[in-house]
Amino acid sequence: MSDIRRACKLYKSFSGHIPEIVGSVQLGTIPKALVIVGELDGILYSTVRDGANEKYIHRFHKRDRPYLAVSPDGKSLHIIGGDYEFNLRGIVDKSDKRL
């Protein structure tokens, strides 16, 4: 399955909407060096889900936290590692599955 098909399937299962390709973005290259800022405690994000505007706060369990890193020029943030996945429930820590 192509990455686009997989992305569309994930979008539909999470958002409840039929995916629509609206454009593309140029992704820069990942720098060869990153500065680890620290552990990422959580993420706040807004989205439209099943036709409603939603705001989410995900707090990572301590053992599932990824690192927050920044490029050497300070212009791009990166989430590195962690033990989680994104699925129809949103961000799910892997330790939730072990409980």
C-alpha positions as CSV (number, residue, x, y, z in Angstrom):
1,M,0.0,0.0,0.0
2,S,1.4,3.4,-0.9
3,D,2.1,6.0,1.7
4,I,-0.6,8.2,0.3
5,R,-3.2,5.4,0.6
6,R,-2.0,4.7,4.2
7,A,-2.2,8.4,5.1
8,C,-5.7,8.6,3.7
9,K,-6.9,5.6,5.6
10,L,-5.4,6.9,8.8
11,Y,-7.0,10.4,8.2
12,K,-10.4,8.8,7.6
13,S,-10.3,6.6,10.6
14,F,-9.3,9.4,12.9
15,S,-11.3,12.3,11.5
16,G,-14.4,10.6,10.1
17,H,-14.0,12.6,6.9
18,I,-13.3,11.4,3.4
19,P,-9.7,12.4,2.6
20,E,-9.1,15.1,0.0
21,I,-5.7,15.9,-1.4
22,V,-5.6,19.7,-1.4
23,G,-1.9,20.2,-2.2
24,S,1.6,19.3,-1.2
25,V,4.3,20.8,0.9
26,Q,8.1,20.7,0.5
27,L,9.6,18.9,3.4
28,G,13.1,20.0,4.1
29,T,15.8,17.4,4.8
30,I,16.2,16.3,8.4
31,P,19.4,17.9,9.7
32,K,22.3,15.6,10.3
33,A,22.5,17.0,13.9
34,L,19.7,18.0,16.2
35,V,19.7,19.6,19.6
36,I,17.7,17.6,22.2
37,V,15.7,20.2,24.2
38,G,14.2,17.7,26.6
39,E,11.4,15.1,27.0
40,L,8.1,16.0,25.4
41,D,5.5,15.9,28.2
42,G,2.5,16.4,26.0
43,I,1.0,17.9,22.8
44,L,-1.9,20.3,22.3
45,Y,-3.6,20.3,18.9
46,S,-6.8,21.4,17.2
47,T,-8.6,19.5,14.5
48,V,-12.0,18.9,12.9
49,R,-13.4,15.5,13.8
50,D,-16.7,14.1,12.7
51,G,-17.7,17.7,11.6
52,A,-16.9,19.3,15.0
53,N,-13.9,21.5,15.9
54,E,-12.0,19.8,18.6
55,K,-9.1,20.6,20.9
56,Y,-7.0,17.9,22.3
57,I,-4.3,17.6,25.0
58,H,-2.3,14.5,25.1
59,R,0.0,14.0,28.1
60,F,2.5,11.3,27.5
61,H,3.1,8.6,30.2
62,K,6.7,9.1,31.5
63,R,8.0,5.9,30.0
64,D,6.4,6.7,26.6
65,R,7.7,10.3,26.1
66,P,9.5,11.2,23.0
67,Y,12.2,13.9,22.9
68,L,11.7,17.4,21.6
69,A,14.6,18.4,19.3
70,V,15.4,21.5,17.3
71,S,17.5,22.0,14.2
72,P,20.9,23.7,14.7
73,D,19.5,26.9,13.1
74,G,16.6,26.9,15.5
75,K,14.0,26.9,12.7
76,S,12.5,23.5,12.8
77,L,11.2,21.3,15.7
78,H,11.3,17.5,15.6
79,I,9.7,14.8,17.7
80,I,12.2,12.0,18.2
81,G,11.6,8.5,19.5
82,G,9.0,7.7,22.1
83,D,6.7,4.7,22.5
84,Y,3.3,5.7,21.1
85,E,1.2,5.5,17.9
86,F,-1.4,7.6,16.2
87,N,-4.6,5.8,15.3
88,L,-8.4,6.4,15.3
89,R,-8.2,7.4,19.0
90,G,-5.5,10.0,18.3
91,I,-2.1,9.7,20.1
92,V,-2.0,6.5,22.2
93,D,0.9,5.7,24.5
94,K,2.0,2.1,24.1
95,S,2.0,1.6,27.9
96,D,-1.9,2.1,27.6
97,K,-1.9,-1.2,25.7
98,R,0.2,-3.0,28.3
99,L,-2.1,-2.2,31.2
